[in-house]
Amino acid sequence: MPRHPHPSRHGVAARPPALPADDRFVMPPEWAPHRATWIVWPHNRRDWPGKLGPVDWCYVELVRRLTAAEPVAIVFGTATEERRALGRLSRAGIDLGRVEPYRFPTNRSWIRDTGPTFVTRLGDQGVEREVALVDWRFNAWAKYDDWSHDNRLPARIAGILRLRRFTARTRGGRRIVLEGGCVDVNGQGAALTTEECLLDPVVQVRNPGLGRDDMERVLRDHLGVETLIWLGRGIAGDDTHGHVDDIARFVAPRTVVAATEADPGDVNHAPLLENLARLRQARVRGGRLTVVPIPMPRPLWFGTQRLPASYMNFYVANGLVLVPTFNDPADRVALSRLVDLFPDREVVGIHAVDLVLGLGTLHCATLQEPAP
């Protein structure tokens, strides 16, 4: 297994603080500079029944675009899987010198949720930035029973990168379950999340007994969140039960894009309208947010299953924004509005109709590692 090309100069602290906030770590926004993007090569056939082959080539296109912007660290489960994937990447003209391959087992490929949350802090002189990571407990969205390999993923990445690892706990020592797709930050102390994901006491309960104040304390202690904007419900078809990265995202410290559904007969219409109202009423450091609506694509189905197709699942890389597209008239609307919001980055659509069968798309499949 290759070693990381740029090991941390800081090493591992002899007595690290119990919580990231104790040492001034915060989660940077996705548009902050990256050292690399992490992905897990798709391998679970149950996530893409009958479509794993096309999904492989979707990942090839994802890597092709990303390697033009930054290195891509890829986790493979087996030598055979790695050899086959690298062959396809090479055939697509991708510079394999921009690919960092690693090999260890995973259950699924949705590294946004299974991987760590990277956090950063300024050095003592206010110039040099240290990168660390938060290791949340993962239990497959409190829904599936195959998660033991994925739960070890943050510790493995910490070992590869030689970064300080904070095990996410309450101040009382209780381990915390949380997935990266349920929180979106602006890098200046504000974050978005949903009540459906973190507070529902009946369905897919991540942290039984912990309420709103408890979760706000957890996010303040681990990610530096001062203002948590609570939205209501997520979109139909989302098996995570309300991840925010399908409904609303920060694109600047005071600007948010929000999914909307114009059809009053669609199940997404009412909850997205409520979320839009909450965003327009929210305050960040005393000021209102600029809220930019982006329409949902028309419903996508696989048999009787509604799929969670949403343009909010875009990914921001160095000089690049990758947006899932669905062969839908709203594709051009979403791309056009994101072009306006990211004038200094190339905005590129990636066909995601096959990918979304796995109940996630580009943001779910990627994880940014900040530049040190």
Short mmCIF file of the C-alpha atoms (twelve columns), coordinates in Angstrom:
data_MODEL
# 
_entry.id   MODEL 
# 
loop_
_atom_site.group_PDB 
_atom_site.id 
_atom_site.type_symbol 
_atom_site.label_atom_id 
_atom_site.label_alt_id 
_atom_site.label_comp_id 
_atom_site.label_asym_id 
_atom_site.label_seq_id 
_atom_site.Cartn_x 
_atom_site.Cartn_y 
_atom_site.Cartn_z 
_atom_site.pdbx_PDB_model_num 
ATOM 1   C CA . MET A 1   0.000   0.000  0.000   1 
ATOM 2   C CA . PRO A 2   1.507   3.372  -0.945  1 
ATOM 3   C CA . ARG A 3   2.261   5.815  1.799   1 
ATOM 4   C CA . HIS A 4   0.790   9.286  1.861   1 
ATOM 5   C CA . PRO A 5   3.019   11.666 -0.112  1 
ATOM 6   C CA . HIS A 6   2.778   14.532 2.362   1 
ATOM 7   C CA . PRO A 7   2.761   13.265 5.970   1 
ATOM 8   C CA . SER A 8   1.808   15.770 8.627   1 
ATOM 9   C CA . ARG A 9   4.679   17.791 10.043  1 
ATOM 10  C CA . HIS A 10  2.847   18.090 13.328  1 
ATOM 11  C CA . GLY A 11  2.819   14.393 14.248  1 
ATOM 12  C CA . VAL A 12  0.498   13.177 16.997  1 
ATOM 13  C CA . ALA A 13  0.139   15.211 20.165  1 
ATOM 14  C CA . ALA A 14  1.147   13.373 23.323  1 
ATOM 15  C CA . ARG A 15  -2.028  14.458 25.103  1 
ATOM 16  C CA . PRO A 16  -4.580  15.648 22.541  1 
ATOM 17  C CA . PRO A 17  -7.572  17.605 23.844  1 
ATOM 18  C CA . ALA A 18  -10.726 15.611 24.403  1 
ATOM 19  C CA . LEU A 19  -12.671 17.783 21.972  1 
ATOM 20  C CA . PRO A 20  -11.650 19.708 18.828  1 
ATOM 21  C CA . ALA A 21  -13.085 22.955 20.239  1 
ATOM 22  C CA . ASP A 22  -10.648 22.710 23.151  1 
ATOM 23  C CA . ASP A 23  -7.839  23.326 20.655  1 
ATOM 24  C CA . ARG A 24  -9.673  25.785 18.337  1 
ATOM 25  C CA . PHE A 25  -10.376 23.347 15.504  1 
ATOM 26  C CA . VAL A 26  -13.277 24.147 13.135  1 
ATOM 27  C CA . MET A 27  -14.704 22.560 10.026  1 
ATOM 28  C CA . PRO A 28  -13.742 24.624 6.951   1 
ATOM 29  C CA . PRO A 29  -16.267 25.204 4.156   1 
ATOM 30  C CA . GLU A 30  -16.120 22.935 1.138   1 
ATOM 31  C CA . TRP A 31  -14.865 25.768 -1.078  1 
ATOM 32  C CA . ALA A 32  -11.719 26.211 1.037   1 
ATOM 33  C CA . PRO A 33  -8.553  24.815 -0.637  1 
ATOM 34  C CA . HIS A 34  -8.245  21.030 -0.768  1 
ATOM 35  C CA . ARG A 35  -5.185  18.842 -0.681  1 
ATOM 36  C CA . ALA A 36  -7.192  15.985 -2.192  1 
ATOM 37  C CA . THR A 37  -10.601 14.427 -2.645  1 
ATOM 38  C CA . TRP A 38  -11.281 10.956 -1.187  1 
ATOM 39  C CA . ILE A 39  -13.592 8.386  -2.763  1 
ATOM 40  C CA . VAL A 40  -14.343 4.693  -2.238  1 
ATOM 41  C CA . TRP A 41  -14.536 2.732  -5.463  1 
ATOM 42  C CA . PRO A 42  -18.073 1.283  -5.959  1 
ATOM 43  C CA . HIS A 43  -18.308 -2.411 -5.177  1 
ATOM 44  C CA . ASN A 44  -21.559 -3.220 -3.342  1 
ATOM 45  C CA . ARG A 45  -23.828 -4.747 -5.966  1 
ATOM 46  C CA . ARG A 46  -26.858 -4.462 -3.681  1 
ATOM 47  C CA . ASP A 47  -26.562 -0.666 -3.825  1 
ATOM 48  C CA . TRP A 48  -26.752 -0.666 -7.641  1 
ATOM 49  C CA . PRO A 49  -28.696 -3.796 -8.637  1 
ATOM 50  C CA . GLY A 50  -27.812 -4.586 -12.240 1 
ATOM 51  C CA . LYS A 51  -26.024 -1.248 -12.736 1 
ATOM 52  C CA . LEU A 52  -22.618 -1.591 -11.066 1 
ATOM 53  C CA . GLY A 53  -20.912 -1.605 -14.498 1 
ATOM 54  C CA . PRO A 54  -22.318 1.784  -15.599 1 
ATOM 55  C CA . VAL A 55  -21.652 3.195  -12.130 1 
ATOM 56  C CA . ASP A 56  -17.984 2.215  -12.505 1 
ATOM 57  C CA . TRP A 57  -17.771 4.456  -15.568 1 
ATOM 58  C CA . CYS A 58  -19.574 7.254  -13.737 1 
ATOM 59  C CA . TYR A 59  -16.768 7.104  -11.171 1 
ATOM 60  C CA . VAL A 60  -14.216 7.153  -13.993 1 
ATOM 61  C CA . GLU A 61  -15.739 10.425 -15.203 1 
ATOM 62  C CA . LEU A 62  -15.787 11.755 -11.640 1 
ATOM 63  C CA . VAL A 63  -12.071 10.991 -11.223 1 
ATOM 64  C CA . ARG A 64  -11.269 12.383 -14.684 1 
ATOM 65  C CA . ARG A 65  -12.772 15.716 -13.729 1 
ATOM 66  C CA . LEU A 66  -11.340 15.799 -10.220 1 
ATOM 67  C CA . THR A 67  -7.746  14.924 -11.134 1 
ATOM 68  C CA . ALA A 68  -7.636  18.028 -13.308 1 
ATOM 69  C CA . ALA A 69  -8.233  20.031 -10.125 1 
ATOM 70  C CA . GLU A 70  -6.586  18.077 -7.289  1 
ATOM 71  C CA . PRO A 71  -5.262  14.628 -6.360  1 
ATOM 72  C CA . VAL A 72  -7.823  11.884 -5.784  1 
ATOM 73  C CA . ALA A 73  -7.305  9.327  -3.022  1 
ATOM 74  C CA . ILE A 74  -9.188  6.124  -3.873  1 
ATOM 75  C CA . VAL A 75  -9.983  3.310  -1.446  1 
ATOM 76  C CA . PHE A 76  -10.194 -0.141 -3.051  1 
ATOM 77  C CA . GLY A 77  -11.337 -3.331 -1.391  1 
ATOM 78  C CA . THR A 78  -9.169  -5.832 -3.275  1 
ATOM 79  C CA . ALA A 79  -6.167  -5.995 -5.567  1 
ATOM 80  C CA . THR A 80  -8.394  -7.184 -8.408  1 
ATOM 81  C CA . GLU A 81  -10.765 -4.255 -7.960  1 
ATOM 82  C CA . GLU A 82  -7.843  -1.820 -7.884  1 
ATOM 83  C CA . ARG A 83  -6.217  -3.273 -11.003 1 
ATOM 84  C CA . ARG A 84  -9.469  -3.202 -12.989 1 
ATOM 85  C CA . ALA A 85  -10.323 0.348  -11.911 1 
ATOM 86  C CA . LEU A 86  -6.850  1.742  -12.602 1 
ATOM 87  C CA . GLY A 87  -7.023  0.151  -16.044 1 
ATOM 88  C CA . ARG A 88  -10.279 1.951  -16.774 1 
ATOM 89  C CA . LEU A 89  -8.906  5.223  -15.457 1 
ATOM 90  C CA . SER A 90  -5.870  4.841  -17.705 1 
ATOM 91  C CA . ARG A 91  -8.056  4.090  -20.747 1 
ATOM 92  C CA . ALA A 92  -9.931  7.330  -20.033 1 
ATOM 93  C CA . GLY A 93  -6.670  9.262  -20.316 1 
ATOM 94  C CA . ILE A 94  -6.389  10.025 -16.603 1 
ATOM 95  C CA . ASP A 95  -2.950  10.792 -15.202 1 
ATOM 96  C CA . LEU A 96  -2.490  8.025  -12.617 1 
ATOM 97  C CA . GLY A 97  0.172   10.156 -10.963 1 
ATOM 98  C CA . ARG A 98  -2.767  12.212 -9.658  1 
ATOM 99  C CA . VAL A 99  -4.366  9.111  -8.098  1 
ATOM 100 C CA . GLU A 100 -3.450  7.833  -4.620  1 
ATOM 101 C CA . PRO A 101 -4.612  4.212  -4.270  1 
ATOM 102 C CA . TYR A 102 -5.216  2.596  -0.871  1 
ATOM 103 C CA . ARG A 103 -6.561  -0.835 -0.084  1 
ATOM 104 C CA . PHE A 104 -8.759  -1.882 2.815   1 
ATOM 105 C CA . PRO A 105 -12.313 -3.227 3.184   1 
ATOM 106 C CA . THR A 106 -15.452 -1.089 3.185   1 
ATOM 107 C CA . ASN A 107 -19.153 -1.908 3.186   1 
ATOM 108 C CA . ARG A 108 -20.309 0.892  0.885   1 
ATOM 109 C CA . SER A 109 -18.957 3.726  -1.235  1 
ATOM 110 C CA . TRP A 110 -20.680 6.726  0.363   1 
ATOM 111 C CA . ILE A 111 -17.558 8.174  1.975   1 
ATOM 112 C CA . ARG A 112 -19.256 11.493 2.776   1 
ATOM 113 C CA . ASP A 113 -21.098 9.593  5.500   1 
ATOM 114 C CA . THR A 114 -18.704 6.775  6.341   1 
ATOM 115 C CA . GLY A 115 -15.508 8.833  6.390   1 
ATOM 116 C CA . PRO A 116 -14.259 11.371 8.930   1 
ATOM 117 C CA . THR A 117 -14.952 15.088 9.090   1 
ATOM 118 C CA . PHE A 118 -11.752 17.042 8.524   1 
ATOM 119 C CA . VAL A 119 -11.202 20.047 10.768  1 
ATOM 120 C CA . THR A 120 -8.494  22.713 10.762  1 
ATOM 121 C CA . ARG A 121 -6.947  25.299 13.055  1 
ATOM 122 C CA . LEU A 122 -4.482  28.115 12.628  1 
ATOM 123 C CA . GLY A 123 -1.017  27.629 14.065  1 
ATOM 124 C CA . ASP A 124 0.338   29.784 16.882  1 
ATOM 125 C CA . GLN A 125 1.498   32.451 14.422  1 
ATOM 126 C CA . GLY A 126 -1.893  32.524 12.721  1 
ATOM 127 C CA . VAL A 127 -0.376  31.364 9.443   1 
ATOM 128 C CA . GLU A 128 0.288   27.641 9.371   1 
ATOM 129 C CA . ARG A 129 -2.840  25.487 9.388   1 
ATOM 130 C CA . GLU A 130 -3.032  22.096 11.102  1 
ATOM 131 C CA . VAL A 131 -5.453  19.486 9.782   1 
ATOM 132 C CA . ALA A 132 -7.060  16.889 12.043  1 
ATOM 133 C CA . LEU A 133 -10.145 14.715 11.741  1 
ATOM 134 C CA . VAL A 134 -13.251 13.853 13.719  1 
ATOM 135 C CA . ASP A 135 -14.151 10.168 13.927  1 
ATOM 136 C CA . TRP A 136 -17.920 9.847  14.316  1 
ATOM 137 C CA . ARG A 137 -19.493 6.504  15.076  1 
ATOM 138 C CA . PHE A 138 -21.151 5.092  11.949  1 
ATOM 139 C CA . ASN A 139 -24.076 2.641  12.117  1 
ATOM 140 C CA . ALA A 140 -25.300 2.681  8.492   1 
ATOM 141 C CA . TRP A 141 -27.785 5.523  8.998   1 
ATOM 142 C CA . ALA A 142 -29.406 3.579  11.851  1 
ATOM 143 C CA . LYS A 143 -31.027 1.450  9.161   1 
ATOM 144 C CA . TYR A 144 -28.768 -1.321 7.791   1 
ATOM 145 C CA . ASP A 145 -26.789 -4.019 9.577   1 
ATOM 146 C CA . ASP A 146 -23.580 -4.065 7.510   1 
ATOM 147 C CA . TRP A 147 -21.371 -1.221 8.712   1 
ATOM 148 C CA . SER A 148 -18.422 -2.600 10.707  1 
ATOM 149 C CA . HIS A 149 -15.810 -1.972 7.978   1 
ATOM 150 C CA . ASP A 150 -17.161 1.520  7.311   1 
ATOM 151 C CA . ASN A 151 -17.049 2.371  11.011  1 
ATOM 152 C CA . ARG A 152 -13.273 1.816  10.934  1 
ATOM 153 C CA . LEU A 153 -12.705 4.035  7.891   1 
ATOM 154 C CA . PRO A 154 -11.887 7.290  9.774   1 
ATOM 155 C CA . ALA A 155 -9.248  5.568  11.910  1 
ATOM 156 C CA . ARG A 156 -7.647  4.049  8.810   1 
ATOM 157 C CA . ILE A 157 -7.533  7.424  7.046   1 
ATOM 158 C CA . ALA A 158 -6.059  9.057  10.154  1 
ATOM 159 C CA . GLY A 159 -3.327  6.423  10.139  1 
ATOM 160 C CA . ILE A 160 -2.571  6.897  6.449   1 
ATOM 161 C CA . LEU A 161 -2.377  10.678 6.755   1 
ATOM 162 C CA . ARG A 162 -0.753  10.663 10.206  1 
ATOM 163 C CA . LEU A 163 -3.288  13.159 11.467  1 
ATOM 164 C CA . ARG A 164 -4.640  13.754 14.925  1 
ATOM 165 C CA . ARG A 165 -7.949  11.922 15.371  1 
ATOM 166 C CA . PHE A 166 -10.697 13.120 17.689  1 
ATOM 167 C CA . THR A 167 -13.179 10.409 18.671  1 
ATOM 168 C CA . ALA A 168 -16.572 12.133 18.704  1 
ATOM 169 C CA . ARG A 169 -18.171 12.035 22.149  1 
ATOM 170 C CA . THR A 170 -20.448 14.078 24.338  1 
ATOM 171 C CA . ARG A 171 -18.776 15.835 27.224  1 
ATOM 172 C CA . GLY A 172 -20.091 12.959 29.306  1 
ATOM 173 C CA . GLY A 173 -18.139 10.479 27.169  1 
ATOM 174 C CA . ARG A 174 -20.948 9.009  25.059  1 
ATOM 175 C CA . ARG A 175 -20.019 8.133  21.453  1 
ATOM 176 C CA . ILE A 176 -21.873 10.167 18.838  1 
ATOM 177 C CA . VAL A 177 -23.375 8.867  15.599  1 
ATOM 178 C CA . LEU A 178 -23.325 11.407 12.780  1 
ATOM 179 C CA . GLU A 179 -22.847 11.372 9.001   1 
ATOM 180 C CA . GLY A 180 -21.175 14.064 6.922   1 
ATOM 181 C CA . GLY A 181 -24.207 14.509 4.675   1 
ATOM 182 C CA . CYS A 182 -26.350 15.759 7.549   1 
ATOM 183 C CA . VAL A 183 -24.341 18.950 8.180   1 
ATOM 184 C CA . ASP A 184 -23.232 21.757 5.845   1 
ATOM 185 C CA . VAL A 185 -21.083 24.672 7.096   1 
ATOM 186 C CA . ASN A 186 -20.160 28.174 5.927   1 
ATOM 187 C CA . GLY A 187 -16.724 28.242 7.597   1 
ATOM 188 C CA . GLN A 188 -17.710 31.195 9.778   1 
ATOM 189 C CA . GLY A 189 -19.577 29.428 12.557  1 
ATOM 190 C CA . ALA A 190 -22.914 28.659 10.853  1 
ATOM 191 C CA . ALA A 191 -24.262 25.282 9.770   1 
ATOM 192 C CA . LEU A 192 -27.360 23.696 8.246   1 
ATOM 193 C CA . THR A 193 -28.965 20.453 9.384   1 
ATOM 194 C CA . THR A 194 -32.434 18.883 9.667   1 
ATOM 195 C CA . GLU A 195 -34.713 17.911 12.511  1 
ATOM 196 C CA . GLU A 196 -35.756 14.801 10.602  1 
ATOM 197 C CA . CYS A 197 -32.226 13.395 10.603  1 
ATOM 198 C CA . LEU A 198 -30.926 14.381 14.047  1 
ATOM 199 C CA . LEU A 199 -34.045 14.706 16.199  1 
ATOM 200 C CA . ASP A 200 -36.625 12.144 15.021  1 
ATOM 201 C CA . PRO A 201 -37.338 9.980  18.108  1 
ATOM 202 C CA . VAL A 202 -38.823 7.064  16.170  1 
ATOM 203 C CA . VAL A 203 -37.330 6.605  12.682  1 
ATOM 204 C CA . GLN A 204 -33.596 5.904  12.183  1 
ATOM 205 C CA . VAL A 205 -32.690 7.255  15.615  1 
ATOM 206 C CA . ARG A 206 -28.948 7.970  15.674  1 
ATOM 207 C CA . ASN A 207 -28.495 9.149  19.257  1 
ATOM 208 C CA . PRO A 208 -31.442 8.123  21.457  1 
ATOM 209 C CA . GLY A 209 -32.146 10.535 24.264  1 
ATOM 210 C CA . LEU A 210 -30.133 13.435 22.832  1 
ATOM 211 C CA . GLY A 211 -32.237 16.474 21.946  1 
ATOM 212 C CA . ARG A 212 -31.808 19.761 20.127  1 
ATOM 213 C CA . ASP A 213 -29.598 21.413 22.746  1 
ATOM 214 C CA . ASP A 214 -27.438 18.290 23.008  1 
ATOM 215 C CA . MET A 215 -26.828 18.110 19.258  1 
ATOM 216 C CA . GLU A 216 -26.053 21.820 19.063  1 
ATOM 217 C CA . ARG A 217 -23.461 21.281 21.804  1 
ATOM 218 C CA . VAL A 218 -21.980 18.310 19.911  1 
ATOM 219 C CA . LEU A 219 -21.578 20.334 16.709  1 
ATOM 220 C CA . ARG A 220 -20.139 23.293 18.605  1 
ATOM 221 C CA . ASP A 221 -17.613 21.055 20.385  1 
ATOM 222 C CA . HIS A 222 -16.514 19.142 17.286  1 
ATOM 223 C CA . LEU A 223 -16.991 21.462 14.295  1 
ATOM 224 C CA . GLY A 224 -16.947 24.965 15.778  1 
ATOM 225 C CA . VAL A 225 -20.621 25.608 14.948  1 
ATOM 226 C CA . GLU A 226 -21.964 28.708 16.704  1 
ATOM 227 C CA . THR A 227 -25.258 29.076 14.810  1 
ATOM 228 C CA . LEU A 228 -27.154 25.934 13.778  1 
ATOM 229 C CA . ILE A 229 -29.982 26.508 11.302  1 
ATOM 230 C CA . TRP A 230 -32.544 23.751 11.727  1 
ATOM 231 C CA . LEU A 231 -34.489 22.779 8.616   1 
ATOM 232 C CA . GLY A 232 -37.394 20.354 8.750   1 
ATOM 233 C CA . ARG A 233 -37.567 17.330 6.457   1 
ATOM 234 C CA . GLY A 234 -35.493 16.021 3.578   1 
ATOM 235 C CA . ILE A 235 -36.632 14.768 0.186   1 
ATOM 236 C CA . ALA A 236 -38.595 11.694 -0.821  1 
ATOM 237 C CA . GLY A 237 -36.468 8.635  -1.551  1 
ATOM 238 C CA . ASP A 238 -33.629 9.645  0.767   1 
ATOM 239 C CA . ASP A 239 -32.929 6.551  2.845   1 
ATOM 240 C CA . THR A 240 -30.750 8.571  5.242   1 
ATOM 241 C CA . HIS A 241 -33.968 10.133 6.604   1 
ATOM 242 C CA . GLY A 242 -33.285 13.784 5.993   1 
ATOM 243 C CA . HIS A 243 -29.711 14.582 4.999   1 
ATOM 244 C CA . VAL A 244 -29.306 18.284 4.366   1 
ATOM 245 C CA . ASP A 245 -27.002 17.880 1.342   1 
ATOM 246 C CA . ASP A 246 -30.048 16.993 -0.758  1 
ATOM 247 C CA . ILE A 247 -32.050 20.095 0.205   1 
ATOM 248 C CA . ALA A 248 -29.840 23.130 0.985   1 
ATOM 249 C CA . ARG A 249 -26.157 24.096 0.817   1 
ATOM 250 C CA . PHE A 250 -23.970 27.058 1.634   1 
ATOM 251 C CA . VAL A 251 -22.167 28.447 -1.411  1 
ATOM 252 C CA . ALA A 252 -20.713 31.476 0.409   1 
ATOM 253 C CA . PRO A 253 -20.695 32.602 4.054   1 
ATOM 254 C CA . ARG A 254 -24.115 34.297 3.730   1 
ATOM 255 C CA . THR A 255 -25.518 32.625 0.611   1 
ATOM 256 C CA . VAL A 256 -27.481 29.372 0.487   1 
ATOM 257 C CA . VAL A 257 -28.977 27.426 -2.407  1 
ATOM 258 C CA . ALA A 258 -32.207 25.604 -1.623  1 
ATOM 259 C CA . ALA A 259 -34.147 22.919 -3.487  1 
ATOM 260 C CA . THR A 260 -37.722 23.802 -4.447  1 
ATOM 261 C CA . GLU A 261 -40.597 21.834 -5.945  1 
ATOM 262 C CA . ALA A 262 -43.180 23.815 -7.931  1 
ATOM 263 C CA . ASP A 263 -45.733 21.003 -8.274  1 
ATOM 264 C CA . PRO A 264 -48.101 21.214 -5.278  1 
ATOM 265 C CA . GLY A 265 -49.071 17.592 -5.891  1 
ATOM 266 C CA . ASP A 266 -45.510 16.348 -5.382  1 
ATOM 267 C CA . VAL A 267 -44.616 14.971 -1.963  1 
ATOM 268 C CA . ASN A 268 -41.563 17.249 -1.843  1 
ATOM 269 C CA . HIS A 269 -43.517 20.472 -2.370  1 
ATOM 270 C CA . ALA A 270 -44.604 21.229 1.210   1 
ATOM 271 C CA . PRO A 271 -41.432 20.275 3.112   1 
ATOM 272 C CA . LEU A 272 -39.174 22.148 0.689   1 
ATOM 273 C CA . LEU A 273 -41.413 25.215 0.910   1 
ATOM 274 C CA . GLU A 274 -41.167 25.099 4.699   1 
ATOM 275 C CA . ASN A 275 -37.368 24.768 4.528   1 
ATOM 276 C CA . LEU A 276 -37.219 27.759 2.185   1 
ATOM 277 C CA . ALA A 277 -39.206 29.838 4.681   1 
ATOM 278 C CA . ARG A 278 -36.910 28.830 7.524   1 
ATOM 279 C CA . LEU A 279 -33.832 29.819 5.537   1 
ATOM 280 C CA . ARG A 280 -35.334 33.219 4.733   1 
ATOM 281 C CA . GLN A 281 -36.022 33.811 8.430   1 
ATOM 282 C CA . ALA A 282 -32.593 32.632 9.593   1 
ATOM 283 C CA . ARG A 283 -29.948 35.003 10.929  1 
ATOM 284 C CA . VAL A 284 -26.182 34.529 10.664  1 
ATOM 285 C CA . ARG A 285 -24.216 36.946 12.828  1 
ATOM 286 C CA . GLY A 286 -27.179 39.285 12.858  1 
ATOM 287 C CA . GLY A 287 -27.812 39.327 9.107   1 
ATOM 288 C CA . ARG A 288 -30.188 37.532 6.794   1 
ATOM 289 C CA . LEU A 289 -29.037 34.954 4.295   1 
ATOM 290 C CA . THR A 290 -29.273 35.348 0.540   1 
ATOM 291 C CA . VAL A 291 -31.353 32.330 -0.470  1 
ATOM 292 C CA . VAL A 292 -31.212 31.142 -4.094  1 
ATOM 293 C CA . PRO A 293 -33.897 28.599 -5.062  1 
ATOM 294 C CA . ILE A 294 -33.018 25.808 -7.474  1 
ATOM 295 C CA . PRO A 295 -35.793 23.559 -8.832  1 
ATOM 296 C CA . MET A 296 -35.873 19.832 -8.295  1 
ATOM 297 C CA . PRO A 297 -35.688 17.551 -11.354 1 
ATOM 298 C CA . ARG A 298 -38.825 15.654 -12.240 1 
ATOM 299 C CA . PRO A 299 -39.307 12.485 -10.158 1 
ATOM 300 C CA . LEU A 300 -37.047 9.558  -10.986 1 
ATOM 301 C CA . TRP A 301 -38.205 6.022  -10.248 1 
ATOM 302 C CA . PHE A 302 -36.706 2.558  -10.274 1 
ATOM 303 C CA . GLY A 303 -39.697 0.246  -10.224 1 
ATOM 304 C CA . THR A 304 -41.807 1.480  -7.322  1 
ATOM 305 C CA . GLN A 305 -38.889 3.219  -5.603  1 
ATOM 306 C CA . ARG A 306 -38.623 7.026  -5.729  1 
ATOM 307 C CA . LEU A 307 -34.958 8.008  -6.084  1 
ATOM 308 C CA . PRO A 308 -33.432 11.018 -4.261  1 
ATOM 309 C CA . ALA A 309 -32.414 13.012 -7.337  1 
ATOM 310 C CA . SER A 310 -31.366 16.526 -6.330  1 
ATOM 311 C CA . TYR A 311 -29.002 19.165 -7.686  1 
ATOM 312 C CA . MET A 312 -28.050 20.075 -4.096  1 
ATOM 313 C CA . ASN A 313 -25.767 17.028 -4.067  1 
ATOM 314 C CA . PHE A 314 -23.074 18.950 -5.976  1 
ATOM 315 C CA . TYR A 315 -19.404 18.865 -4.925  1 
ATOM 316 C CA . VAL A 316 -17.053 21.857 -4.740  1 
ATOM 317 C CA . ALA A 317 -13.400 21.102 -5.598  1 
ATOM 318 C CA . ASN A 318 -10.409 23.354 -6.299  1 
ATOM 319 C CA . GLY A 319 -11.533 25.591 -9.167  1 
ATOM 320 C CA . LEU A 320 -14.372 23.208 -9.986  1 
ATOM 321 C CA . VAL A 321 -18.006 22.447 -9.107  1 
ATOM 322 C CA . LEU A 322 -19.400 19.049 -10.127 1 
ATOM 323 C CA . VAL A 323 -23.181 18.918 -10.387 1 
ATOM 324 C CA . PRO A 324 -25.332 15.783 -10.777 1 
ATOM 325 C CA . THR A 325 -27.595 15.953 -13.826 1 
ATOM 326 C CA . PHE A 326 -30.578 13.782 -14.716 1 
ATOM 327 C CA . ASN A 327 -31.454 14.349 -18.401 1 
ATOM 328 C CA . ASP A 328 -34.065 16.798 -17.167 1 
ATOM 329 C CA . PRO A 329 -35.114 20.289 -18.357 1 
ATOM 330 C CA . ALA A 330 -34.159 21.626 -14.914 1 
ATOM 331 C CA . ASP A 331 -30.541 20.547 -15.469 1 
ATOM 332 C CA . ARG A 332 -29.777 23.757 -17.335 1 
ATOM 333 C CA . VAL A 333 -31.442 25.894 -14.655 1 
ATOM 334 C CA . ALA A 334 -29.375 24.328 -11.887 1 
ATOM 335 C CA . LEU A 335 -26.137 24.613 -13.842 1 
ATOM 336 C CA . SER A 336 -26.835 28.220 -14.827 1 
ATOM 337 C CA . ARG A 337 -27.535 29.335 -11.264 1 
ATOM 338 C CA . LEU A 338 -24.454 27.592 -9.905  1 
ATOM 339 C CA . VAL A 339 -22.350 29.212 -12.648 1 
ATOM 340 C CA . ASP A 340 -23.543 32.590 -11.388 1 
ATOM 341 C CA . LEU A 341 -22.762 31.658 -7.786  1 
ATOM 342 C CA . PHE A 342 -19.296 30.263 -8.509  1 
ATOM 343 C CA . PRO A 343 -17.883 32.707 -11.079 1 
ATOM 344 C CA . ASP A 344 -14.294 31.698 -10.317 1 
ATOM 345 C CA . ARG A 345 -14.843 27.951 -10.791 1 
ATOM 346 C CA . GLU A 346 -15.726 25.733 -13.719 1 
ATOM 347 C CA . VAL A 347 -19.211 24.265 -13.232 1 
ATOM 348 C CA . VAL A 348 -19.597 20.852 -14.852 1 
ATOM 349 C CA . GLY A 349 -22.582 18.505 -15.011 1 
ATOM 350 C CA . ILE A 350 -22.060 14.762 -14.519 1 
ATOM 351 C CA . HIS A 351 -24.795 12.367 -15.633 1 
ATOM 352 C CA . ALA A 352 -26.094 10.730 -12.433 1 
ATOM 353 C CA . VAL A 353 -29.201 8.747  -13.422 1 
ATOM 354 C CA . ASP A 354 -27.369 5.452  -12.890 1 
ATOM 355 C CA . LEU A 355 -25.516 6.684  -9.820  1 
ATOM 356 C CA . VAL A 356 -28.635 7.825  -7.957  1 
ATOM 357 C CA . LEU A 357 -29.963 4.259  -7.967  1 
ATOM 358 C CA . GLY A 358 -27.585 3.792  -5.017  1 
ATOM 359 C CA . LEU A 359 -29.586 6.547  -3.238  1 
ATOM 360 C CA . GLY A 360 -26.818 9.137  -3.437  1 
ATOM 361 C CA . THR A 361 -24.827 11.075 -6.017  1 
ATOM 362 C CA . LEU A 362 -21.706 13.249 -6.205  1 
ATOM 363 C CA . HIS A 363 -21.562 14.859 -2.771  1 
ATOM 364 C CA . CYS A 364 -22.321 11.550 -1.078  1 
ATOM 365 C CA . ALA A 365 -19.505 9.892  -3.046  1 
ATOM 366 C CA . THR A 366 -16.784 12.446 -2.248  1 
ATOM 367 C CA . LEU A 367 -14.948 13.789 0.799   1 
ATOM 368 C CA . GLN A 368 -12.668 16.823 0.798   1 
ATOM 369 C CA . GLU A 369 -9.339  16.773 2.634   1 
ATOM 370 C CA . PRO A 370 -8.332  20.368 3.384   1 
ATOM 371 C CA . ALA A 371 -4.966  21.723 2.371   1 
ATOM 372 C CA . PRO A 372 -2.571  21.999 5.351   1 
# 
